[in-house]
């Protein structure tokens, strides 16, 4: 990005400018946003349980700020999880054999399962305070964001071009330096797109995250999720409209303030020999790049990071991961610990379920899981046929991508719950088969994983590859078979895998639709778990979650994981 680079390089000279004023306004605004969003987190829990959610539009700015702050906190935790967990799984074949299937299982566990199993622990961190419920809500949103980002980063680490890895070895970069100077920059463009998808996906489950059940008491945290749930319960169409409008404004704001600068910044890490035809730009990034204050602050941060990095690498008390023997010992110890924990979890689950359930209950859940599996396969196939060509077209046209990006984020963030009035009305009025017409709700929120990952793959396609295809007049199906599909296939596998797991998770919301007192239900494992949750049958909740996890794990191991390895061997840029 020549323009942005020039701004950053010249910002350190001269007197303060209008860009310093812009940076100051943004910093003050950010501090005010954090203060407003975190207000009351240390208040007693009774204060928030006694306060009712209001559907008045005047409360929407506060609710939107609180929900956005929770989602940003969950995003920071997701990045930390991605850089540690996915790196370990990609770097260590022994650990990867456990960590990758475990990630499959974690992706398949419904958010209701995570919240119900962890809420007591989080509430105990801040007894009697709202902060405990906030921790539980942030963790619930984290479980809707982290897995997609971890899969994307894992796939990028496994497909680093051979010549770049050899260059790192030639310069004798340490593992720490190689990670931050080669692997993270290489993975950054697709990771940014998956961060956008994860942020949008968090809106899909925010309704469940902001209603925390503690014993017989339900703590409803102020936020957009609670607002939407109350609007649906009261059949208030005007409140639903206000919620949609507020979500659109919030998504446009963080598109301009967060994601568009990230996309423009990450474009410099594209793997190619020449500059992009039309690099993405961000007015905010360019304004900050021309700020003297920001430039000086970044120089100080770089110097501090170099000191910390040097101390980290040279510290005698830290394990030296460059040593193969030390790495093997660490992997072996970690595998034993993780394996022991998995064995204990399986044993505890068996002990919990065995006294209350029988083989007929297991057979019922397996049969319902098969029905949901058929829905997922059909929906993923249809979504792939529709979105892969569109994603390639968008990714190869930066001007179109800039227009489509916020629109796609809004569509991905659109909670399926808001469509329940229309769906229930159409199915009841026209007497349609709910087993068929409720199914599209499963893919509405997860099909965007495919689109975003394909766009990321197409936008990361080296320009020289496209130019060679043009020079040799490669067109039509030959172009798709030899150029486009190989370039986006690793990214597509990541998107399809996460879309598949997300569809299983979404089945809990999609197979049961309600609008006021009207309630329709499709046959499937999602409806089974939703019904068990509604009546508080924890034995059947656990059985349903375990059955869903087993299905997702088997599908990933038999289908998606072989496709991952095929993409790694066949389509690595080298």
Buried (B, 14 or more C-beta within 10 A) or exposed (E): BEEBEEBBEEBEEEEEBEBBEBBBEBEEEEEEBEEEBBEBBEBEBEEBBEEEBBBEBEBBEBBBBBBBBBBBBBBEBBBEBBBEBBBBBBBBEBBBEBBBBBBBBBBBBBBBBBBBBBBEEBBEEBEEBBBBBBBBBBBBBBBBBBBBBBBBBBBBBBBBBEEBBEEBEEEEBBBBBBBEBBBBBBBBBBBBBBBBBBBBBBBBBBBBBBBBBBEEEEBBBBBBBBBBBBBBEEEBEEBBEBBBEBBBEBBBEBBBBBBBBBBBBBBBBBBBEEEBEEBBBBEBBBBBBBBBBBBEEBEEEEEEEEEEBEEEBEEEEEEEBEEEEEBEEBBEEBBEEBEEEBEEEEEEBEEBBEEEBEEEBBEBBEBBBEBBBEBBBEBBEEBBEEBBEBBBBBBBBBEEBBEBBBEBBBBBBBBBBBBBBEBBEEBEEEEBEBBEBBBBBBBBBBBBBBBBBBBBBBBBBBBEBBEEBEEEEBEEEEBBEEBBBBBBBBBBBBBBBBBBBBBBBBBBBBBBBBBEEBEBBBBBBBBBBBBBBEEEBBBBBBBBBBBBBBBBBEBBEEBBBEBBEEBBEEBEBE
